Amino acid sequence: PPPAGTPPLASFGNIASGIKGGAPLQPWAAELVKKRMADNSKDNPDAHCLPMGNMQFHTHPQPRKIVQTPGVIYIIYEANSGLRQIFTDGRSLPPKDADPWWYGYSVGKWEGDTLVVETTNFRDEGWLDVRGNPLTTTGKMIERFRRPTYGSLEIDVTIDDPKAYTESFTVRVDQRIMLDTELIEFICEDRDATH
């Protein structure tokens, strides 16, 4: 078993599958998840070639590339050709009334060997996973990126969204680092299929 205090592992289908009782959803959000599941997640942005949420990207099986520069870290996701910016130049998060972004607005700083990233200003009714656990415009995501070994990356993600959840919760994403590999071109074409 994992050491005491280790967050449960997130999965692509349900990021809160390791949390006893599931995500601590507000009543309206629990109804929304039920509806999304009853519809077989047909409105998931990934199913329509729209940008996935950050948690879906973190748990997606397709690779990603992280590029670090002095003032910004880019995460390039092979899935849906997503591009995320994490500003590390000391700037603050934008005001709450700033335009929302698909991936939110991220600022990061190093605490020892851990990159701590805070993200706000998400678009409303985002999807954290295939199940449809929501993330709203009031949501804040705190990620702690760490490399416990040479070939692995560990990301502890805290979701703090009082509009959708009764309390914040933390999950862990484990990733394997693949050196000397390249992303391939991924083009998603939504044809409004009836499936």
GUDOMI-850368 format. One record per residue: residue number from 1; residue in one letter; y, z negated, x of N, C-alpha, C, CB in turn. Coordinates in pm, 1 decimal. Atoms other than C-alpha are relative to their C-alpha. Glycine has a CB too. Layout:
BEGIN
(rec NUM 'A' (Y Z X) (Y Z X) (Y Z X) (Y Z X))
...
***
This chain:
BEGIN
(rec 1 'P' (-120.2 0.0 82.8) (0.0 0.0 0.0) (126.0 0.0 86.8) (0.1 -121.6 -93.9))
(rec 2 'P' (-124.5 0.3 -76.9) (362.1 53.8 111.2) (51.9 -141.9 17.9) (106.3 86.9 -68.8))
(rec 3 'P' (-56.6 133.6 -22.3) (551.8 -242.8 255.0) (83.9 -45.5 -119.2) (85.4 -1.0 127.4))
(rec 4 'A' (-80.5 56.0 108.4) (724.6 -474.9 8.7) (144.1 49.8 12.2) (-4.7 -155.6 2.3))
(rec 5 'G' (-138.1 -47.5 0.4) (1066.8 -345.3 -89.6) (13.3 150.3 15.5) (75.8 -66.7 108.7))
(rec 6 'T' (-4.6 -144.5 -12.8) (972.2 20.5 -39.8) (18.7 61.5 -139.0) (-129.1 54.0 68.4))
(rec 7 'P' (-18.2 -62.3 131.5) (1107.5 232.9 -327.7) (-121.7 85.0 -37.6) (127.7 86.7 -1.1))
(rec 8 'P' (111.1 -86.1 41.6) (848.2 419.5 -536.7) (29.8 145.4 35.1) (-26.3 -14.3 -151.5))
(rec 9 'L' (-16.2 -141.2 -33.1) (787.4 783.1 -445.5) (41.0 80.0 -123.0) (-129.7 56.4 59.1))
(rec 10 'A' (-44.0 -89.7 106.9) (966.2 1042.7 -655.9) (-91.9 121.6 -2.3) (149.3 43.0 19.7))
(rec 11 'S' (74.2 -125.1 9.3) (789.9 1352.0 -783.9) (86.6 103.8 -68.9) (-133.5 -19.5 -76.1))
(rec 12 'F' (-75.2 -110.4 57.8) (919.8 1693.1 -888.4) (-3.8 -5.8 -152.9) (-55.4 134.2 49.7))
(rec 13 'G' (14.9 4.6 145.0) (785.4 1645.6 -1241.4) (72.0 -115.8 -65.0) (-143.4 -6.4 -35.4))
(rec 14 'N' (-60.4 120.6 56.6) (914.8 1291.8 -1296.8) (39.6 -90.7 115.9) (-98.6 -73.3 -98.9))
(rec 15 'I' (-41.4 77.4 -117.6) (1122.8 1120.7 -1031.0) (-28.1 -148.4 -16.1) (147.6 20.8 27.1))
(rec 16 'A' (21.9 142.7 24.1) (1059.1 782.4 -1195.5) (-146.2 -31.6 -29.3) (86.5 -47.3 -115.3))
(rec 17 'S' (141.8 21.8 31.8) (679.0 818.3 -1219.1) (-55.4 -125.2 68.3) (-82.5 122.2 41.4))
(rec 18 'G' (47.3 119.4 -69.2) (634.8 531.9 -970.9) (67.2 -128.7 -46.4) (21.0 16.0 146.5))
(rec 19 'I' (-70.1 117.2 52.4) (862.5 295.3 -1165.4) (-72.8 -47.7 -125.1) (150.2 32.5 -31.3))
(rec 20 'K' (70.6 54.2 116.9) (679.3 69.3 -1408.4) (89.4 14.7 -123.3) (-39.5 -150.3 22.5))
(rec 21 'G' (-77.2 -23.8 121.6) (794.2 175.0 -1754.5) (89.3 122.9 8.5) (83.7 -120.0 -30.9))
(rec 22 'G' (-82.4 -119.5 -16.2) (969.8 484.5 -1615.7) (145.1 -32.5 27.9) (-9.2 85.9 -122.6))
(rec 23 'A' (-143.2 17.2 -24.8) (1341.0 536.4 -1569.3) (60.1 -89.5 -108.1) (72.6 137.6 3.9))
(rec 24 'P' (-62.5 90.6 98.4) (1558.0 269.3 -1739.0) (104.9 71.1 -85.9) (64.9 -118.8 71.8))
(rec 25 'L' (-86.7 -87.9 77.6) (1702.4 513.3 -1991.7) (76.1 -73.2 -110.9) (-81.8 111.1 -60.1))
(rec 26 'Q' (-74.1 40.4 119.3) (1976.3 441.2 -2242.3) (-69.1 66.0 -119.6) (153.5 41.0 9.1))
(rec 27 'P' (70.2 -57.3 116.4) (1849.6 508.8 -2599.6) (25.6 149.8 -21.3) (40.7 -74.5 -124.5))
(rec 28 'W' (-28.2 -142.2 22.3) (2029.4 845.0 -2633.6) (-67.7 85.1 106.3) (151.8 26.1 -0.2))
(rec 29 'A' (60.9 -75.5 -109.0) (1895.8 955.1 -2293.5) (-151.6 6.8 -17.1) (35.6 -63.3 135.3))
(rec 30 'A' (144.5 -1.5 26.4) (1539.2 856.2 -2388.2) (-32.6 105.4 -105.7) (-49.2 -140.2 -46.3))
(rec 31 'E' (20.8 -102.7 102.9) (1569.6 1075.3 -2699.1) (16.3 139.9 59.8) (99.0 -19.8 -117.5))
(rec 32 'L' (-20.7 -129.7 -64.3) (1703.7 1361.2 -2486.5) (-121.9 39.7 83.7) (126.1 -3.6 88.2))
(rec 33 'V' (118.1 -28.5 -81.3) (1408.2 1335.1 -2246.4) (-117.2 38.2 -90.2) (-36.8 -122.0 88.0))
(rec 34 'K' (107.6 -33.9 94.5) (1165.1 1335.8 -2542.0) (16.9 142.9 -51.2) (-1.7 -99.4 -118.8))
(rec 35 'K' (-27.1 -135.4 50.1) (1332.4 1650.4 -2677.9) (-28.5 102.6 109.2) (146.8 12.4 -48.7))
(rec 36 'R' (22.6 -94.4 -109.7) (1327.7 1821.6 -2338.1) (-149.5 17.9 26.3) (71.1 -48.1 127.9))
(rec 37 'M' (144.6 -9.2 -22.3) (958.4 1740.4 -2294.8) (-68.6 73.3 -115.9) (-60.8 -140.9 17.3))
(rec 38 'A' (58.2 -67.6 116.3) (874.9 1854.3 -2650.1) (25.0 151.2 6.0) (58.2 -58.2 -130.4))
(rec 39 'D' (-33.4 -142.1 -17.4) (1043.2 2186.7 -2565.0) (-61.3 58.0 128.0) (152.3 18.2 2.6))
(rec 40 'N' (64.0 -43.3 -125.4) (824.7 2214.9 -2249.5) (101.7 30.2 110.2) (-85.5 123.7 -25.4))
(rec 41 'S' (-103.8 -11.0 -103.2) (1139.6 2181.0 -2035.3) (57.4 141.8 10.4) (-56.6 -42.3 135.1))
(rec 42 'K' (-45.4 -139.3 -2.6) (1243.9 2534.1 -2134.1) (146.9 14.9 38.4) (-22.8 63.1 -134.6))
(rec 43 'D' (-142.2 -9.1 -33.6) (1612.6 2452.3 -2078.2) (31.9 -51.8 140.0) (81.1 -76.7 -101.2))
(rec 44 'N' (-22.0 44.1 -137.6) (1563.4 2324.5 -1723.8) (77.5 109.6 74.3) (-136.5 -31.6 72.0))
(rec 45 'P' (-77.1 -103.2 -70.8) (1824.7 2502.8 -1509.0) (-86.2 87.7 91.3) (109.1 -65.4 82.2))
(rec 46 'D' (87.2 -77.3 -88.8) (1550.7 2610.0 -1266.0) (-70.8 112.0 -74.9) (-103.0 -91.3 65.8))
(rec 47 'A' (69.2 -101.3 80.0) (1378.5 2801.6 -1548.9) (90.9 117.2 -33.9) (-53.7 -62.0 -128.0))
(rec 48 'H' (-96.7 -105.1 33.4) (1697.0 3006.9 -1597.8) (79.1 46.2 121.9) (95.7 -49.4 -107.4))
(rec 49 'C' (-62.6 -44.0 -125.4) (1783.9 3072.9 -1233.1) (137.2 -61.9 22.1) (12.2 150.7 1.6))
(rec 50 'L' (-123.1 73.8 -24.0) (2066.5 2821.4 -1244.6) (-26.1 -103.6 108.4) (52.0 -67.1 -130.4))
(rec 51 'P' (20.5 99.8 -104.7) (2124.8 2564.9 -969.6) (-74.1 -122.8 -51.4) (133.3 -41.7 58.8))
(rec 52 'M' (73.1 121.6 33.3) (1877.1 2279.7 -980.0) (83.5 -120.9 38.8) (-137.6 -3.3 70.8))
(rec 53 'G' (-63.2 124.1 -42.2) (1986.0 1918.6 -951.0) (-47.2 -38.9 139.7) (-29.9 -112.5 -100.0))
(rec 54 'N' (33.3 41.6 -137.5) (1980.3 1751.8 -608.7) (-139.3 -60.9 9.3) (102.8 -100.6 51.1))
(rec 55 'M' (133.4 60.6 -5.8) (1667.9 1551.3 -692.4) (-109.1 104.8 -14.7) (-15.2 -106.2 -108.7))
(rec 56 'Q' (99.2 -106.5 9.5) (1481.5 1864.5 -800.1) (-10.1 72.7 133.4) (35.9 98.8 -113.3))
(rec 57 'F' (3.8 -63.2 -132.6) (1580.7 2023.5 -469.8) (-75.3 -87.9 100.4) (143.4 27.6 50.7))
(rec 58 'H' (67.4 90.3 -94.7) (1465.0 1714.4 -276.8) (-151.1 0.5 -16.4) (51.9 -141.5 -17.0))
(rec 59 'T' (143.4 10.1 25.1) (1123.8 1717.4 -441.9) (-67.3 136.2 -15.5) (-24.3 -82.5 -123.6))
(rec 60 'H' (53.5 -135.5 15.0) (1079.3 2096.9 -464.7) (-88.5 33.7 119.6) (115.0 103.8 -13.8))
(rec 61 'P' (89.4 -30.3 -112.4) (790.4 2230.6 -256.2) (53.4 104.2 97.3) (-130.8 46.6 -52.5))
(rec 62 'Q' (-53.1 -99.7 -92.8) (997.3 2512.3 -105.3) (86.4 -69.0 106.1) (82.5 107.8 -76.3))
(rec 63 'P' (-71.3 66.0 -110.5) (1158.4 2434.9 231.4) (151.8 7.3 -13.2) (-41.1 61.8 131.3))
(rec 64 'R' (-144.8 -0.9 -10.5) (1519.0 2368.9 316.2) (36.4 -11.2 147.4) (64.0 -115.5 -83.3))
(rec 65 'K' (-48.2 8.3 -138.0) (1726.6 2385.7 633.3) (125.3 -86.7 -0.5) (29.4 143.1 60.4))
(rec 66 'I' (-117.2 86.8 -12.4) (1977.9 2119.9 739.9) (75.2 40.3 125.9) (-40.7 -151.6 4.5))
(rec 67 'V' (-84.3 -41.8 -111.5) (2266.6 2233.6 960.6) (112.8 -101.9 13.5) (56.5 145.4 -21.4))
(rec 68 'Q' (-100.9 103.7 -22.8) (2489.1 1966.6 1114.3) (110.7 54.2 88.9) (-63.4 -125.9 63.5))
(rec 69 'T' (-117.3 -36.8 -78.9) (2841.9 2047.2 1234.9) (86.9 -125.6 9.5) (79.5 122.3 -64.8))
(rec 70 'P' (-80.1 122.1 -14.1) (3115.7 1800.3 1338.5) (60.6 -53.9 -130.5) (110.0 25.7 96.4))
(rec 71 'G' (-67.0 50.2 120.1) (3276.8 1780.9 991.4) (-74.8 16.6 -129.7) (128.1 65.7 -13.5))
(rec 72 'V' (74.7 -22.8 123.2) (3013.9 1891.0 741.8) (-147.1 26.5 33.4) (60.5 118.8 -79.9))
(rec 73 'I' (143.3 -29.4 -9.8) (2637.8 1899.2 697.6) (-33.2 91.7 -116.7) (-88.6 -132.2 -2.2))
(rec 74 'Y' (42.7 -93.1 103.4) (2493.6 2193.9 507.0) (-150.1 -15.3 -20.8) (36.5 146.4 37.7))
(rec 75 'I' (141.2 -8.2 31.2) (2160.9 2183.9 329.1) (-19.1 131.3 -74.4) (-49.6 -124.2 -84.6))
(rec 76 'I' (28.0 -130.2 57.6) (2034.1 2533.5 256.6) (-140.7 -7.3 -58.3) (13.6 115.8 106.7))
(rec 77 'Y' (128.6 8.8 68.7) (1755.9 2532.4 -0.8) (-54.0 140.1 -22.8) (13.3 -76.3 -134.5))
(rec 78 'E' (60.5 -129.9 27.6) (1514.4 2823.4 -14.5) (-7.6 22.6 -151.3) (-141.1 9.4 63.9))
(rec 79 'A' (9.6 -11.0 145.9) (1463.7 2753.6 -386.3) (136.5 35.1 -58.6) (-53.2 -132.0 -61.8))
(rec 80 'N' (-123.1 -45.8 65.8) (1728.0 2940.9 -587.4) (117.1 19.2 96.0) (39.6 -98.1 -106.8))
(rec 81 'S' (-104.2 -21.8 -101.5) (1921.1 2994.4 -260.9) (113.7 -100.9 -13.8) (55.5 142.6 -10.5))
(rec 82 'G' (-100.5 104.6 16.3) (2100.3 2662.6 -313.3) (68.8 -34.3 131.1) (-63.4 -124.2 -58.2))
(rec 83 'L' (-77.2 41.2 -117.4) (2372.9 2553.7 -71.5) (77.8 -125.7 -35.3) (96.1 113.7 47.8))
(rec 84 'R' (-67.9 126.8 23.4) (2494.5 2196.2 -55.9) (83.0 -36.7 121.9) (-101.4 -111.7 -32.4))
(rec 85 'Q' (-88.7 44.4 -107.7) (2786.2 2059.6 148.5) (13.0 -151.8 -6.1) (140.1 68.1 -10.7))
(rec 86 'I' (-21.5 144.2 -11.8) (2805.1 1700.4 270.5) (110.4 -17.6 103.4) (-133.2 -77.7 41.4))
(rec 87 'F' (-114.5 11.5 -90.5) (3147.5 1630.6 419.8) (-9.6 -129.9 79.9) (133.4 5.4 -79.1))
(rec 88 'T' (11.4 115.8 -89.3) (3133.9 1397.0 720.1) (126.0 -17.4 84.1) (-122.4 14.9 91.6))
(rec 89 'D' (-125.6 5.5 -75.2) (3497.1 1427.4 830.4) (87.2 -118.4 -38.1) (77.2 127.0 -20.5))
(rec 90 'G' (-74.6 121.1 35.4) (3604.9 1092.7 681.6) (74.3 7.7 -130.9) (96.1 -31.4 106.4))
(rec 91 'R' (-71.1 -11.3 128.0) (3742.2 1222.5 353.9) (-62.0 -91.6 -105.4) (-1.3 145.8 -49.7))
(rec 92 'S' (46.7 83.4 111.1) (3709.2 1022.2 31.7) (-61.3 87.8 -107.7) (115.8 -84.4 -58.6))
(rec 93 'L' (46.8 -71.7 117.4) (3528.9 1116.7 -285.2) (121.0 40.3 -83.5) (-99.3 -86.7 -83.1))
(rec 94 'P' (-113.7 -43.5 81.6) (3755.8 1311.1 -523.2) (19.4 -92.1 -120.2) (-20.2 144.8 -47.4))
(rec 95 'P' (-21.5 81.5 119.8) (3911.9 1146.9 -829.8) (-98.6 41.0 -110.1) (146.5 14.2 -50.2))
(rec 96 'K' (98.6 -24.0 106.4) (3695.5 1121.8 -1141.4) (32.3 122.2 -84.9) (-9.6 -121.2 -89.2))
(rec 97 'D' (-35.8 -114.9 83.0) (3891.8 1398.3 -1315.5) (-4.6 132.3 75.3) (137.3 -19.7 -57.0))
(rec 98 'A' (13.7 -124.4 -75.6) (3823.1 1655.3 -1042.1) (-107.1 87.3 -64.4) (-34.9 -28.9 148.4))
(rec 99 'D' (97.5 -91.9 57.0) (3624.7 1963.7 -1138.2) (-141.4 -39.9 40.3) (29.5 143.5 44.1))
(rec 100 'P' (138.8 32.6 -33.5) (3251.1 1895.1 -1159.2) (-67.6 116.4 72.4) (-78.8 -36.0 -127.3))
(rec 101 'W' (77.0 -99.7 -74.5) (3005.1 2078.7 -933.4) (-146.0 -12.9 -39.4) (18.0 -17.4 154.3))
(rec 102 'W' (143.8 4.0 28.1) (2640.3 2170.4 -988.8) (-68.6 -105.8 85.8) (-64.0 138.2 24.7))
(rec 103 'Y' (64.4 94.4 -91.8) (2542.7 1965.2 -682.1) (84.7 -123.8 22.7) (-28.5 67.2 133.0))
(rec 104 'G' (-90.2 111.9 -20.0) (2825.7 1715.3 -715.2) (81.9 20.2 126.8) (-78.1 -131.6 6.8))
(rec 105 'Y' (-86.1 -3.4 -118.5) (3075.3 1641.1 -440.0) (-48.7 -111.5 91.3) (153.8 -17.2 -37.0))
(rec 106 'S' (66.8 94.9 -89.3) (2918.5 1470.0 -137.2) (81.8 -31.2 124.4) (-134.7 54.1 40.9))
(rec 107 'V' (-56.2 44.5 -127.1) (3065.5 1265.1 146.9) (-104.4 -87.9 68.0) (136.0 -77.3 -20.5))
(rec 108 'G' (101.5 74.8 -72.9) (2851.8 1114.2 418.6) (56.5 -66.1 124.3) (-114.3 90.7 38.0))
(rec 109 'K' (-36.2 67.4 -124.6) (2873.2 877.5 712.9) (-128.1 -55.5 61.2) (106.2 -114.2 -24.4))
(rec 110 'W' (115.6 52.2 -71.4) (2633.6 753.5 974.9) (9.5 -151.6 9.1) (-10.5 62.5 140.9))
(rec 111 'E' (15.0 144.0 -21.1) (2517.7 392.0 971.7) (-120.1 -14.6 92.3) (-19.3 -80.7 -137.5))
(rec 112 'G' (108.4 0.0 -97.8) (2316.0 369.6 1292.1) (-70.4 134.0 -4.0) (-99.8 -115.1 -27.1))
(rec 113 'D' (75.3 -125.0 5.8) (2038.4 628.4 1262.6) (-22.4 48.9 -143.3) (-133.3 -17.4 69.0))
(rec 114 'T' (14.4 -37.4 141.1) (2076.9 661.0 883.0) (126.7 70.5 -47.8) (-29.1 -125.0 -87.9))
(rec 115 'L' (-110.8 -70.5 63.1) (2296.6 919.6 711.8) (9.0 -48.1 -144.0) (-18.8 155.9 7.3))
(rec 116 'V' (-21.2 50.8 135.5) (2439.8 760.4 396.2) (95.5 96.3 -70.9) (57.6 -147.6 1.5))
(rec 117 'V' (-75.8 -101.1 74.1) (2564.3 1014.3 140.3) (27.1 -50.1 -140.7) (-76.1 135.0 -4.2))
(rec 118 'E' (-38.3 32.5 136.9) (2756.2 936.7 -178.7) (43.5 128.7 -68.0) (113.7 -107.6 -4.0))
(rec 119 'T' (-31.2 -122.2 74.3) (2780.3 1208.8 -442.4) (42.6 -35.8 -141.8) (-121.9 96.1 -2.4))
(rec 120 'T' (-53.2 18.3 135.4) (2987.6 1213.8 -762.5) (43.2 136.3 -53.5) (120.0 -101.7 -1.1))
(rec 121 'N' (-57.5 -119.7 62.1) (3153.5 1469.6 -991.9) (-105.7 105.5 -32.1) (105.6 60.0 91.2))
(rec 122 'F' (104.0 -91.4 45.3) (2834.7 1619.0 -1132.1) (40.0 63.6 -132.9) (-134.8 -73.5 -13.7))
(rec 123 'R' (-13.1 -60.1 132.5) (2829.1 1858.5 -1426.1) (-77.2 -87.1 -98.9) (-52.8 148.4 -1.5))
(rec 124 'D' (63.9 85.3 99.8) (2725.4 1689.0 -1750.1) (-139.2 50.4 -36.7) (86.6 -8.4 -124.9))
(rec 125 'E' (135.6 -25.8 45.0) (2365.7 1670.8 -1872.3) (-84.9 74.6 102.9) (3.9 77.8 -127.4))
(rec 126 'G' (84.0 -56.9 -104.0) (2209.2 1763.4 -1539.0) (-144.0 -47.1 -14.1) (53.9 -36.3 137.4))
(rec 127 'W' (142.6 33.0 0.3) (1834.3 1746.2 -1480.6) (-36.2 -56.2 135.9) (-87.6 124.7 -34.1))
(rec 128 'L' (46.9 57.3 -125.8) (1693.6 1512.8 -1216.3) (-139.5 50.5 36.4) (-0.2 -152.2 -8.4))
(rec 129 'D' (139.0 -39.2 -21.0) (1339.3 1645.6 -1258.6) (-43.0 93.7 -111.8) (-92.7 -124.3 6.2))
(rec 130 'V' (50.6 -91.5 101.8) (1121.7 1878.5 -1466.8) (-8.2 -69.0 -136.0) (-137.8 53.9 40.3))
(rec 131 'R' (10.2 78.3 124.3) (1073.6 1604.4 -1727.8) (132.0 0.3 -76.7) (-42.0 -144.7 31.0))
(rec 132 'G' (-130.4 -4.1 64.9) (1446.7 1612.7 -1797.8) (77.0 -129.0 6.0) (-16.2 38.4 -140.0))
(rec 133 'N' (-82.5 120.2 -17.2) (1569.0 1271.0 -1684.1) (141.3 46.2 34.5) (-58.5 -95.6 112.3))
(rec 134 'P' (-134.5 -56.1 -14.0) (1945.3 1327.7 -1711.7) (84.2 -62.9 110.9) (72.2 -14.3 -128.9))
(rec 135 'L' (-107.2 49.8 -85.5) (2240.7 1287.0 -1480.9) (128.9 51.6 -63.2) (-16.1 47.7 152.4))
(rec 136 'T' (-122.5 -37.2 71.1) (2587.9 1286.6 -1637.8) (119.4 2.4 95.2) (26.6 -97.6 -116.1))
(rec 137 'T' (-122.8 -4.8 -80.0) (2944.7 1326.8 -1518.9) (38.2 -137.0 54.8) (114.5 55.3 -83.3))
(rec 138 'T' (-30.2 133.6 -51.3) (2963.9 947.7 -1473.0) (-96.0 -41.5 110.7) (-4.8 -101.7 -112.9))
(rec 139 'G' (103.7 35.0 -96.3) (2664.0 954.3 -1239.5) (47.0 0.4 144.6) (-114.0 93.5 -14.2))
(rec 140 'K' (-21.5 6.8 -144.4) (2669.2 861.0 -873.9) (-137.3 -5.6 65.6) (88.6 -124.6 40.4))
(rec 141 'M' (124.9 -1.5 -74.3) (2390.6 934.0 -629.9) (28.8 -46.1 142.2) (-65.3 141.7 -1.3))
(rec 142 'I' (-12.8 46.8 -137.9) (2354.0 745.8 -301.9) (-131.3 31.2 70.7) (33.9 -154.1 6.5))
(rec 143 'E' (118.4 -40.0 -75.0) (2112.6 897.1 -50.8) (7.1 -59.3 140.3) (-12.5 154.7 6.1))
(rec 144 'R' (10.1 54.5 -135.2) (1994.9 736.8 271.6) (-106.5 81.6 72.8) (-35.6 -154.8 -1.3))
(rec 145 'F' (88.5 -88.2 -76.3) (1845.9 999.8 507.6) (-36.3 -67.7 131.5) (67.1 138.4 25.9))
(rec 146 'R' (45.5 63.3 -123.4) (1633.9 865.8 793.9) (-123.8 73.2 50.1) (-30.0 -151.1 -22.1))
(rec 147 'R' (120.2 -59.1 -59.9) (1375.8 1004.4 1036.3) (-84.0 -111.4 61.2) (37.2 107.4 107.9))
(rec 148 'P' (81.2 108.9 -54.2) (1109.9 733.2 1078.9) (-89.6 44.9 115.0) (-84.9 -60.0 -109.4))
(rec 149 'T' (78.4 -56.9 -110.4) (904.6 963.9 1304.6) (58.7 135.1 33.8) (-152.0 12.5 -36.7))
(rec 150 'Y' (-51.7 -129.1 -45.0) (969.9 1284.2 1492.9) (-17.0 108.9 -105.5) (-69.3 41.9 128.3))
(rec 151 'G' (29.7 -108.3 92.5) (810.8 1501.5 1224.0) (21.5 -31.3 -146.6) (-137.8 41.4 18.6))
(rec 152 'S' (-17.0 33.7 141.6) (920.8 1327.7 905.0) (143.5 -39.1 -32.0) (-93.8 -113.2 -38.8))
(rec 153 'L' (-131.0 36.9 51.9) (1230.9 1272.5 696.5) (-23.2 -82.5 -125.8) (89.1 126.8 -29.4))
(rec 154 'E' (13.5 92.5 112.1) (1264.1 986.5 449.3) (136.8 -8.9 -66.0) (-52.0 -142.2 46.4))
(rec 155 'I' (-126.7 7.9 73.3) (1531.7 989.1 179.0) (-16.5 -100.9 -113.2) (42.9 140.7 -55.6))
(rec 156 'D' (-3.9 96.4 109.6) (1593.3 682.2 -37.4) (120.2 36.9 -86.6) (9.5 -149.4 53.0))
(rec 157 'V' (-103.5 -48.5 91.2) (1791.4 792.8 -343.2) (21.0 -102.0 -111.4) (-38.2 138.8 -59.1))
(rec 158 'T' (-36.3 90.9 108.3) (1973.0 553.5 -575.8) (80.3 77.5 -103.7) (81.1 -122.3 53.5))
(rec 159 'I' (-69.8 -62.2 112.1) (2078.6 686.2 -915.2) (74.8 -111.4 -72.8) (-100.0 76.4 -96.8))
(rec 160 'D' (-84.7 97.6 69.1) (2369.6 493.0 -1065.5) (80.9 76.7 -104.0) (94.4 -78.2 100.9))
(rec 161 'D' (-64.4 -74.9 107.9) (2467.2 644.4 -1400.3) (-3.2 -85.4 -126.3) (-70.5 138.1 -23.8))
(rec 162 'P' (1.7 92.3 114.6) (2563.7 379.4 -1660.2) (1.3 69.2 -135.8) (117.7 -92.0 8.3))
(rec 163 'K' (2.1 -71.7 127.5) (2605.6 645.1 -1929.6) (-144.5 33.9 -39.7) (85.5 129.4 9.1))
(rec 164 'A' (136.8 -43.0 29.3) (2239.0 752.6 -1900.7) (-106.3 -108.0 21.3) (-33.4 118.1 84.6))
(rec 165 'Y' (100.9 100.0 -36.6) (2061.9 443.2 -1758.5) (53.9 -141.0 -18.5) (-45.7 20.0 145.1))
(rec 166 'T' (-41.1 138.4 22.3) (2067.9 71.5 -1832.7) (24.8 -72.7 131.5) (-105.5 -73.9 -81.2))
(rec 167 'E' (-23.4 55.9 -133.3) (2060.8 -5.1 -1459.1) (-27.3 108.0 102.9) (-89.5 -125.4 26.0))
(rec 168 'S' (27.9 -96.2 -105.8) (2058.1 180.0 -1130.0) (-145.0 -17.3 46.3) (99.0 -17.9 119.1))
(rec 169 'F' (135.6 7.1 -52.8) (1723.0 261.1 -970.2) (-9.0 85.5 126.3) (-103.7 46.8 -106.3))
(rec 170 'T' (16.0 -68.1 -128.5) (1600.2 382.2 -631.5) (-141.2 55.0 12.2) (30.9 -95.6 117.5))
(rec 171 'V' (128.5 -63.5 -27.0) (1321.1 624.0 -543.1) (3.2 56.4 142.1) (-30.9 112.4 -104.9))
(rec 172 'R' (10.7 -54.2 -135.6) (1196.3 762.8 -212.7) (-58.5 140.4 -4.3) (-86.8 -91.6 89.1))
(rec 173 'V' (53.0 -134.5 -20.2) (1137.9 1122.8 -111.1) (-42.7 9.0 145.4) (105.9 111.3 -36.4))
(rec 174 'D' (50.8 -21.6 -136.0) (918.6 1190.1 192.8) (-10.1 149.3 24.6) (-138.6 -69.1 20.9))
(rec 175 'Q' (6.3 -141.2 -35.4) (956.4 1525.2 364.8) (-54.9 15.8 141.2) (139.0 65.6 -11.7))
(rec 176 'R' (54.8 -33.9 -131.7) (779.1 1687.3 658.9) (95.3 97.4 66.5) (-144.4 60.9 -11.2))
(rec 177 'I' (-89.4 -87.6 -74.1) (992.6 1849.8 924.8) (-82.2 111.1 65.2) (80.6 -79.9 106.7))
(rec 178 'M' (67.9 -116.4 -57.1) (883.2 2201.0 1022.8) (95.4 66.1 98.0) (-45.7 100.9 -111.5))
(rec 179 'L' (-86.6 -57.6 -102.1) (1035.1 2313.2 1350.1) (-28.6 148.3 19.6) (-16.9 -74.4 131.9))
(rec 180 'D' (13.0 -140.9 -36.6) (1094.3 2673.5 1455.1) (-52.4 85.9 -114.1) (-91.2 13.7 119.0))
(rec 181 'T' (34.6 -82.6 114.9) (1055.3 2816.5 1105.7) (129.3 48.9 -64.2) (-87.7 -79.1 -102.7))
(rec 182 'E' (-117.2 -56.8 66.6) (1290.4 3024.8 895.9) (-20.9 -1.2 -150.7) (27.5 144.1 49.8))
(rec 183 'L' (5.5 -13.3 144.5) (1373.6 3028.3 527.6) (-20.7 147.1 -33.5) (129.2 -55.6 -67.0))
(rec 184 'I' (9.8 -137.7 45.3) (1281.4 3339.2 335.5) (98.3 20.8 -114.4) (-144.9 34.5 -44.0))
(rec 185 'E' (-93.3 -31.3 107.3) (1503.8 3516.3 87.1) (-67.2 -27.6 -134.1) (47.7 147.5 8.8))
(rec 186 'F' (53.1 35.0 132.3) (1450.8 3379.1 -262.5) (102.3 45.1 -102.5) (-29.7 -154.9 -12.7))
(rec 187 'I' (-88.9 -49.7 104.1) (1604.9 3568.2 -551.9) (-64.4 -28.4 -133.9) (29.3 152.2 17.3))
(rec 188 'C' (49.0 34.5 133.2) (1560.6 3433.2 -903.3) (69.1 90.1 -101.3) (25.2 -150.9 -32.9))
(rec 189 'E' (-57.6 -89.5 99.5) (1611.4 3674.6 -1192.1) (-40.5 -47.6 -139.1) (-45.4 146.7 23.9))
(rec 190 'D' (24.9 47.0 136.0) (1643.2 3533.0 -1543.0) (9.4 119.1 -93.9) (100.9 -112.1 -41.1))
(rec 191 'R' (1.9 -113.3 92.6) (1540.0 3796.3 -1792.2) (-6.4 -45.6 -144.9) (-117.9 90.8 30.5))
(rec 192 'D' (7.7 55.8 134.8) (1559.8 3568.5 -2095.7) (-137.2 21.2 -61.5) (106.6 61.8 -88.8))
(rec 193 'A' (137.7 -14.9 47.8) (1185.0 3579.4 -2125.5) (-27.2 -98.4 -113.7) (-100.9 -22.0 115.8))
(rec 194 'T' (30.6 85.1 115.6) (1033.8 3430.9 -2440.0) (-97.3 -112.7 35.5) (-58.4 84.6 -113.0))
(rec 195 'H' (95.8 104.2 -37.4) (790.0 3207.5 -2244.9) (63.4 -136.1 9.5) (-64.9 33.5 130.5))
***
